[in-house]
């Protein structure tokens, strides 16, 4: 009888690369709190920031270009710095590396410019590449927001999957904090995202989710969303999955329309039950729609104790569901009404009724409007819609107040006295007269100076 010995294969090697100042801070945060069986790397132009890090695997970008200083908030400098040292980046990725996380705070110089270059390198090496990036807080300024927008569009062309975390969304969820604590919250959310995906692979479970499952969900999947929820409540299964789907990582977006969904359930001393698993997967399936393929697994994490942890990753959307980053055409309704006129100039009751009749009979047209035609103002307002709403409300208040102080006599004058009289314009003045042309075109399309009418006044 022959003995069959299965050759053991090494576990999936995962690298987490922090690019730039924001990415480096996030990776330092992950290193401090720990993610199982991953290697951390930081890449930065700022030598001083790298020296302060406890992470030993470092790549100095653009040493000759920036001389150890930062990129000066210029993405082009960050891009050239990464190109200068891209071979050093390749050396940090071992031959058995299968998956690379790239983390960066978009909007600055190094992260915005260098992250796409490093992502392109990983793509060429065949690694499963996932980018987890943040976009700035609203008060960081329009320039950083625009640079972040452009950097993410470029980054998306090189990664298999892209998760975007809106820092402003974090502020809305957690409230107002000091500057350092606010950015620490952002680092923590970013670390949760990387930890949630990586430990699906590295933490063993009874029903195991391995690298192949993660690759199925995330390879060439485009925009992705994910969330993690933890609960020890009486109905911990329902509570944890609802928290996962209300996570700031989801950027206020639904998972409906996803093609692939990965659900990982971790429990501690109080092991998850079959009924709890059923309630979690049913809830996610109902929220995503029954066209989505759902893969689930479970793991054991003794540090959870009585708690239950649920991580949901959704990918493969037909279009980007994160509206502020969508490069697809959006349908916009354009309506022509007299509503603006009714605010800016008083009208009589008769004209008001006529306006309402015209409004009811107006035509509505739909156009495809590409985001590429948006100006900087439009991009800012689409990224931060609260600003747009506040501005629109203020505009309306100004319009109303323009004529709020008019007396009845003023209104009567506006309605009954022609504008040329109110402005003292003499319409018989020669400068307002136009000579009538004495030329016309005959039936043979020839110009003729003979008037075809009996008198010059055709009326």
C-alpha positions as CSV (number, residue, x, y, z in Angstrom):
1,X,0.0,0.0,0.0
2,X,1.5,3.3,-1.1
3,X,1.6,6.3,1.2
4,X,0.6,9.6,-0.2
5,X,2.2,12.6,1.4
6,X,0.7,16.0,0.5
7,X,3.3,18.6,0.0
8,X,2.7,21.6,2.2
9,X,2.6,24.9,0.4
10,X,3.5,28.1,2.1
11,X,0.7,30.4,3.2
12,X,-0.2,33.4,1.2
13,X,2.3,36.2,1.5
14,X,0.7,39.5,2.0
15,X,2.5,42.9,1.9
16,X,1.0,46.1,3.2
17,X,2.7,49.2,1.6
18,X,2.1,52.6,3.0
19,X,2.9,55.3,0.5
20,X,3.5,58.9,1.5
21,X,2.9,60.6,4.9
22,X,-0.8,59.5,5.2
23,X,-0.1,55.9,4.1
24,X,2.9,55.7,6.4
25,X,0.9,56.8,9.4
26,X,-1.8,54.3,8.6
27,X,0.7,51.5,8.2
28,X,2.4,52.5,11.5
29,X,-1.0,52.3,13.1
30,X,-1.6,48.8,11.7
31,X,1.9,47.7,12.8
32,X,1.2,48.9,16.3
33,X,-2.2,47.1,16.6
34,X,-1.1,44.0,14.6
35,X,-2.3,42.2,11.6
36,X,-1.5,38.5,11.5
37,X,1.0,37.1,9.0
38,X,1.6,40.2,6.9
39,X,4.8,42.2,6.2
40,X,4.7,46.0,6.4
41,X,6.6,48.4,4.1
42,X,6.7,52.2,4.0
43,X,7.7,54.2,0.9
44,X,8.2,57.9,1.3
45,X,10.1,60.9,0.1
46,X,10.4,62.3,3.6
47,X,13.4,60.7,5.2
48,X,12.7,62.2,8.7
49,X,9.2,60.6,8.7
50,X,10.6,57.2,7.8
51,X,13.3,57.4,10.6
52,X,10.5,57.9,13.1
53,X,8.8,54.7,12.1
54,X,9.2,51.4,13.9
55,X,8.8,49.5,10.6
56,X,12.2,48.2,9.4
57,X,11.3,47.6,5.7
58,X,11.6,51.0,4.1
59,X,12.1,52.5,0.6
60,X,13.4,56.0,0.3
61,X,11.7,57.5,-2.8
62,X,13.5,60.1,-4.9
63,X,16.5,60.4,-2.7
64,X,18.4,62.4,-5.4
65,X,15.3,64.3,-6.5
66,X,14.0,65.6,-3.2
67,X,17.1,65.1,-1.1
68,X,15.2,63.5,1.7
69,X,12.5,66.1,1.9
70,X,8.8,65.7,1.0
71,X,7.2,66.2,-2.4
72,X,5.9,69.7,-1.5
73,X,2.3,68.8,-2.2
74,X,3.2,68.2,-5.9
75,X,2.0,64.8,-7.3
76,X,4.3,65.1,-10.2
77,X,7.3,65.2,-7.9
78,X,5.9,62.1,-6.0
79,X,5.5,60.3,-9.3
80,X,9.1,61.0,-10.5
81,X,10.4,60.0,-7.1
82,X,8.6,56.6,-7.3
83,X,9.9,56.0,-10.8
84,X,13.5,56.8,-9.6
85,X,13.4,54.0,-7.0
86,X,10.9,51.5,-8.4
87,X,13.5,48.8,-8.5
88,X,14.0,49.1,-4.8
89,X,10.2,48.6,-4.3
90,X,10.4,45.4,-6.4
91,X,13.1,44.0,-4.2
92,X,10.9,44.4,-1.1
93,X,8.3,42.1,-2.6
94,X,9.4,38.5,-2.1
95,X,9.0,35.9,-4.9
96,X,6.2,34.2,-3.0
97,X,4.2,37.4,-2.5
98,X,0.6,36.9,-3.7
99,X,-1.2,39.9,-2.5
100,X,-0.3,43.6,-2.0
101,X,-2.3,46.3,-0.1
102,X,-1.4,49.8,-1.1
103,X,-2.5,52.5,1.4
104,X,-2.2,56.2,0.9
105,X,-3.8,59.5,1.8
106,X,-4.7,61.0,-1.5
107,X,-4.4,64.7,-2.1
108,X,-0.8,65.4,-1.1
109,X,2.3,65.0,-3.2
110,X,3.9,61.6,-2.5
111,X,0.8,59.5,-1.9
112,X,-1.1,60.9,-4.8
113,X,1.8,60.7,-7.3
114,X,3.7,57.6,-6.1
115,X,0.8,55.2,-5.3
116,X,-0.2,54.7,-9.0
117,X,3.4,54.0,-10.0
118,X,3.8,51.4,-7.3
119,X,0.4,49.9,-8.2
120,X,1.5,49.6,-11.8
121,X,4.6,47.8,-10.7
122,X,2.5,45.3,-8.6
123,X,0.1,44.7,-11.5
124,X,3.1,43.9,-13.8
125,X,4.3,41.4,-11.3
126,X,0.9,39.7,-11.2
127,X,0.1,40.3,-7.6
128,X,-3.5,40.7,-6.4
129,X,-3.4,44.4,-5.7
130,X,-5.9,46.2,-3.5
131,X,-5.7,49.9,-2.8
132,X,-7.2,51.4,0.3
133,X,-7.1,55.2,0.2
134,X,-8.6,58.2,1.8
135,X,-9.9,61.4,0.4
136,X,-9.3,64.6,2.4
137,X,-11.5,66.3,5.0
138,X,-13.5,69.1,3.4
139,X,-11.5,71.8,5.3
140,X,-8.2,70.6,3.7
141,X,-8.9,72.7,0.7
142,X,-10.1,72.4,-2.9
143,X,-6.6,71.9,-4.3
144,X,-6.0,68.8,-2.2
145,X,-9.4,67.5,-3.1
146,X,-8.9,68.0,-6.8
147,X,-5.5,66.3,-6.6
148,X,-7.0,63.4,-4.7
149,X,-9.8,63.0,-7.4
150,X,-7.2,62.9,-10.2
151,X,-4.9,60.5,-8.3
152,X,-7.7,58.1,-7.6
153,X,-8.8,58.0,-11.2
154,X,-5.2,57.1,-12.2
155,X,-4.8,54.6,-9.4
156,X,-8.0,52.8,-10.4
157,X,-6.5,51.8,-13.8
158,X,-3.8,49.7,-12.1
159,X,-5.3,48.0,-9.1
160,X,-7.6,44.9,-9.0
161,X,-9.8,46.5,-6.3
162,X,-10.1,50.0,-4.9
163,X,-11.6,51.0,-1.6
164,X,-12.1,54.7,-1.0
165,X,-12.6,56.1,2.5
166,X,-14.1,59.6,2.7
167,X,-12.6,61.3,5.7
168,X,-15.5,63.7,5.8
169,X,-17.9,60.8,6.2
170,X,-15.8,59.7,9.3
171,X,-16.2,63.2,10.8
172,X,-20.0,63.0,10.2
173,X,-20.2,59.7,12.0
174,X,-17.9,60.3,14.9
175,X,-18.4,64.0,15.4
176,X,-15.9,66.9,16.0
177,X,-12.4,66.1,17.3
178,X,-9.0,67.6,17.7
179,X,-6.9,67.5,14.6
180,X,-4.7,64.7,15.7
181,X,-7.6,62.6,17.0
182,X,-9.5,63.2,13.7
183,X,-6.7,61.8,11.6
184,X,-6.2,59.0,14.1
185,X,-9.8,58.0,13.4
186,X,-9.1,57.9,9.7
187,X,-6.0,55.8,10.3
188,X,-8.0,53.4,12.4
189,X,-10.8,53.0,9.8
190,X,-8.1,52.4,7.1
191,X,-6.4,49.8,9.3
192,X,-9.7,48.1,9.9
193,X,-10.2,47.7,6.2
194,X,-6.8,46.1,5.6
195,X,-7.0,43.9,8.7
196,X,-10.5,42.8,7.7
197,X,-9.4,41.6,4.3
198,X,-6.0,40.2,5.2
199,X,-7.1,38.2,8.2
200,X,-9.9,36.5,6.2
201,X,-6.9,34.8,4.5
202,X,-4.5,34.4,7.4
203,X,-6.8,33.4,10.3
204,X,-7.9,29.8,10.0
205,X,-11.5,28.8,10.5
206,X,-13.7,25.7,10.6
207,X,-15.3,26.8,7.3
208,X,-12.2,28.4,5.8
209,X,-12.0,31.3,3.4
210,X,-8.7,31.0,1.6
211,X,-6.7,33.2,-0.8
212,X,-8.5,31.7,-3.8
213,X,-11.9,32.8,-2.4
214,X,-10.6,36.3,-1.9
215,X,-9.0,36.4,-5.3
216,X,-12.3,35.3,-6.9
217,X,-14.1,38.2,-5.3
218,X,-11.4,40.9,-5.7
219,X,-9.4,40.1,-8.9
220,X,-10.2,42.8,-11.5
221,X,-13.3,43.8,-9.5
222,X,-12.9,47.6,-9.8
223,X,-14.6,49.7,-7.1
224,X,-15.2,47.8,-3.8
225,X,-17.0,48.5,-0.6
226,X,-16.6,46.8,2.8
227,X,-17.7,47.1,6.3
228,X,-17.0,45.4,9.7
229,X,-19.4,45.2,12.7
230,X,-18.8,43.8,16.2
231,X,-21.5,43.1,18.8
232,X,-22.1,41.2,22.0
233,X,-25.8,42.2,22.3
234,X,-28.6,39.7,22.8
235,X,-29.2,39.7,19.0
236,X,-25.5,39.9,18.2
237,X,-25.8,38.4,14.7
238,X,-28.3,41.0,13.5
239,X,-26.6,43.8,15.3
240,X,-23.1,43.0,13.9
241,X,-24.2,42.6,10.3
242,X,-26.3,45.8,10.4
243,X,-23.2,47.7,11.9
244,X,-21.1,46.2,9.1
245,X,-23.5,47.6,6.4
246,X,-23.6,51.0,8.2
247,X,-19.8,51.2,8.4
248,X,-17.9,54.4,7.3
249,X,-16.0,52.2,5.0
250,X,-19.1,51.9,2.9
251,X,-19.0,55.6,2.3
252,X,-22.8,55.8,2.8
253,X,-23.4,53.4,-0.1
254,X,-25.5,50.3,-0.5
255,X,-24.2,47.0,-1.5
256,X,-27.2,46.3,-3.9
257,X,-25.9,45.6,-7.4
258,X,-22.7,43.9,-6.3
259,X,-21.7,40.9,-8.3
260,X,-19.6,39.2,-5.6
261,X,-19.9,39.3,-1.9
262,X,-17.5,37.8,0.7
263,X,-18.8,37.5,4.3
264,X,-16.4,36.5,7.1
265,X,-17.8,35.7,10.6
266,X,-15.4,35.5,13.6
267,X,-16.4,34.5,17.1
268,X,-14.5,34.0,20.4
269,X,-15.4,31.8,23.4
270,X,-19.1,32.0,22.5
271,X,-19.0,30.3,19.1
272,X,-21.3,31.4,16.4
273,X,-24.3,29.1,15.9
274,X,-25.7,27.8,12.6
275,X,-28.9,29.9,13.1
276,X,-26.8,33.0,13.5
277,X,-24.9,32.3,10.4
278,X,-28.1,31.8,8.5
279,X,-29.5,35.1,9.7
280,X,-26.3,37.0,8.8
281,X,-26.1,35.5,5.3
282,X,-29.8,35.9,4.6
283,X,-29.7,39.6,5.6
284,X,-26.7,40.3,3.4
285,X,-28.2,38.4,0.5
286,X,-31.5,40.4,0.8
287,X,-29.6,43.7,0.9
288,X,-27.4,42.9,-2.1
289,X,-30.0,41.2,-4.3
290,X,-30.2,37.5,-5.3
291,X,-28.1,38.0,-8.4
292,X,-25.0,38.4,-6.2
293,X,-22.8,35.4,-5.5
294,X,-22.1,35.1,-1.8
295,X,-19.1,33.3,-0.2
296,X,-19.0,33.0,3.5
297,X,-16.6,31.6,6.1
298,X,-15.9,31.7,9.8
299,X,-12.9,32.0,12.0
300,X,-11.9,31.7,15.6
301,X,-10.6,34.8,17.5
302,X,-10.3,34.2,21.2
303,X,-9.8,37.9,21.8
304,X,-13.5,38.5,20.9
305,X,-14.8,36.7,24.0
306,X,-18.6,36.9,23.8
307,X,-18.5,39.2,20.8
308,X,-19.3,38.3,17.2
309,X,-17.5,40.0,14.3
310,X,-18.9,40.3,10.8
311,X,-16.9,41.6,7.8
312,X,-18.6,42.1,4.4
313,X,-16.8,42.8,1.2
314,X,-18.8,43.7,-1.9
315,X,-17.3,44.0,-5.4
316,X,-18.1,43.9,-9.1
317,X,-20.6,46.7,-9.3
318,X,-21.8,47.4,-12.9
319,X,-20.8,51.0,-12.4
320,X,-19.0,52.8,-9.6
321,X,-21.5,53.3,-6.8
322,X,-19.4,55.9,-5.1
323,X,-20.9,58.8,-6.9
324,X,-18.2,61.3,-6.3
325,X,-15.6,59.1,-8.1
326,X,-17.8,57.8,-10.9
327,X,-16.3,58.3,-14.4
328,X,-19.5,57.0,-16.1
329,X,-22.0,59.5,-17.6
330,X,-24.7,60.6,-15.3
331,X,-28.3,61.4,-16.3
332,X,-29.2,64.9,-15.4
333,X,-32.7,66.4,-15.7
334,X,-32.7,69.9,-17.2
335,X,-35.9,71.9,-16.8
336,X,-36.7,75.3,-18.0
337,X,-39.2,77.1,-15.7
338,X,-40.1,80.6,-14.7
339,X,-39.5,79.9,-11.0
340,X,-36.4,82.0,-10.9
341,X,-38.1,84.9,-12.6
342,X,-40.9,84.8,-10.1
343,X,-38.5,85.4,-7.3
344,X,-36.4,88.1,-8.8
345,X,-39.2,90.4,-10.2
346,X,-42.8,91.0,-9.0
347,X,-45.6,89.9,-11.3
348,X,-49.3,90.7,-11.3
349,X,-51.8,88.0,-10.4
350,X,-52.6,87.5,-14.1
351,X,-49.0,86.9,-15.1
352,X,-48.5,84.7,-12.1
353,X,-51.4,82.5,-13.3
354,X,-50.0,82.4,-16.8
355,X,-46.6,81.4,-15.4
356,X,-48.1,78.5,-13.5
357,X,-49.9,77.4,-16.7
358,X,-46.6,77.6,-18.7
359,X,-44.9,75.6,-15.9
360,X,-47.4,72.8,-16.1
361,X,-46.9,72.7,-19.9
362,X,-43.1,72.8,-19.8
363,X,-41.0,70.2,-21.5
364,X,-38.3,68.2,-19.6
365,X,-35.2,67.1,-21.4
366,X,-32.6,64.5,-20.3
367,X,-29.0,64.7,-21.3
368,X,-25.9,62.6,-20.7
369,X,-23.4,64.8,-18.9
370,X,-19.9,63.5,-18.6
371,X,-17.9,64.1,-15.4
372,X,-15.0,65.1,-17.5
373,X,-16.7,68.3,-18.4
374,X,-17.1,69.3,-14.8
375,X,-15.1,72.2,-13.5
376,X,-13.3,72.3,-10.2
377,X,-16.3,73.8,-8.5
378,X,-18.5,71.0,-9.6
379,X,-16.0,68.3,-8.5
380,X,-15.8,69.9,-5.0
381,X,-19.6,70.1,-4.7
382,X,-20.0,66.5,-5.9
383,X,-17.4,65.3,-3.4
384,X,-19.0,67.3,-0.6
385,X,-22.7,67.7,-1.3
386,X,-23.4,69.5,2.0
387,X,-21.5,72.5,0.7
388,X,-23.7,72.6,-2.4
389,X,-26.9,72.4,-0.4
390,X,-25.9,75.1,2.0
391,X,-24.9,77.4,-0.9
392,X,-28.1,76.8,-2.8
393,X,-30.1,77.7,0.3
394,X,-28.1,80.9,0.8
395,X,-28.7,81.9,-2.9
396,X,-32.4,81.5,-2.5
397,X,-32.5,83.7,0.6
398,X,-30.6,86.4,-1.2
399,X,-33.0,86.3,-4.2
400,X,-36.1,86.6,-1.9
401,X,-34.7,89.5,0.1
402,X,-33.9,91.5,-3.1
403,X,-37.5,92.6,-3.4
404,X,-38.9,92.1,0.1
405,X,-38.7,95.8,0.9
406,X,-40.7,97.0,-2.2
407,X,-43.8,99.1,-1.3
408,X,-47.2,98.7,-3.1
409,X,-46.5,101.9,-5.1
410,X,-43.1,100.4,-6.3
411,X,-44.8,97.3,-7.3
412,X,-47.5,99.2,-9.2
413,X,-44.8,101.2,-11.0
414,X,-43.0,98.1,-12.0
415,X,-46.1,96.5,-13.4
416,X,-47.7,99.5,-15.2
417,X,-44.9,101.8,-16.3
418,X,-42.8,100.6,-19.3
419,X,-39.1,100.1,-18.5
420,X,-38.0,102.7,-21.1
421,X,-40.0,105.4,-19.3
422,X,-38.7,104.4,-15.9
423,X,-35.2,104.6,-17.2
424,X,-35.9,107.9,-19.1
425,X,-35.0,106.5,-22.5
426,X,-36.3,108.5,-25.4
427,X,-37.1,105.9,-28.0
428,X,-37.4,108.6,-30.8
429,X,-33.8,109.5,-30.3
430,X,-31.8,108.8,-33.5
431,X,-29.3,106.6,-31.8
432,X,-32.1,104.1,-31.1
433,X,-33.3,104.1,-34.7
434,X,-32.3,101.6,-37.4
435,X,-32.5,102.3,-41.1
436,X,-34.6,99.8,-43.0
437,X,-32.8,97.9,-45.7
438,X,-34.0,98.7,-49.3
439,X,-32.7,95.4,-50.6
440,X,-34.5,92.1,-51.0
441,X,-34.0,88.7,-52.7
442,X,-36.1,87.8,-55.7
443,X,-37.3,84.4,-56.8
444,X,-34.1,83.7,-58.7
445,X,-32.1,84.3,-55.5
446,X,-30.7,87.5,-56.9
447,X,-30.4,90.7,-54.7
448,X,-32.8,93.4,-55.9
449,X,-33.1,97.1,-54.8
450,X,-36.7,97.2,-56.0
451,X,-39.2,97.2,-53.1
452,X,-41.8,94.6,-53.7
453,X,-44.3,96.5,-51.5
454,X,-46.3,99.6,-52.3
455,X,-44.8,101.5,-49.4
456,X,-41.6,101.1,-47.4
457,X,-43.6,100.5,-44.3
458,X,-44.8,96.9,-44.9
459,X,-47.3,97.1,-42.1
